[in-house]
Amino acid sequence: MELSDLRIFRTVVDEGGITRAAEKLLRVQSSVTTRIKQLETDLDTPLFLRQGKQLHLTPAGHILLDYAKRLHALAEEARTAVQDPHPRGVFRLGAMESTAAVRLPVPLTRYYQRFPEVDLQLRTGNPTQLATAILAGEIDAALVAEPVAEERFDHVAAFEEDLILVAKKDHPPIGEDNPLPPTMIAFEQGCPHRKRLETWYEQRGDMPRHTIQLSSYHAMLGCVVVGMGVALIPCSVLDTFPEQHLLGRHKPLAGLDKAATLLIWQKGAMSPKIDALIEILSAQGQSHIRDGRSSSAT
């Protein structure tokens, strides 16, 4: 059953017969008759009682007419929603934990205030998980650390994070001439900051003997305070830690000390809801969004 069949069916009912319906639809009568017969065959029930040249709805026809009106109204509603430039409906946004905790409270509050017709839903994960969720249609957009697969995603730069290596307060200096600590504290595989710290070890021709894998930055920092290992984290996260005075800060190697956070979405799938978030991030000066979006988004 197709909407076009239901439209022909409704026109026959509204016009009172095949002849007038054909004129209304700019079709030949035989075409309208064939489509009605096909619809009756598909439903396995007659829709009209034929009395001479008059057509009268059967009980089944009355039921279908009600559904046809509702389906057409819903189709028009869907068309309007798709073409409406104003953000509305469900917006499924993904973000890394640090971004969700530190960067998003203010812009999301403003998003709620400006667009109350949007049902904003937030999901956290690492960049690999979030990118996979976008491609699977589970979320609409996500804030992730670079790099991204530019052939599959459009993106704009949203934030730039300064990264710092933290160790126990009395830990000896950590730098090019000093050995790296044997234990690394990090998120699971897929975390870009973990990858940067592993790269630092690799560049020194070394690898950590132990990796403590946790799912919370504050849990990681708590472990660092007691001397269990070192962690590479955004400075914006460290600034929210109440016991930061118990930590020592060590600058990472050049090239590993900054990380851009990007807002990404599936290539070609820009929507008013995503565009509204970009505008809010840009308006409050938290983004480095370029005019015309990113080169991959144009």
Summary of the structure (lengths in Angstrom):
residues: 298
radius of gyration: 29.8
end to end distance: 38.9
largest distance: 100.9
contacts: 915
relative contact order: 0.14
helix: 44%
strand: 23%
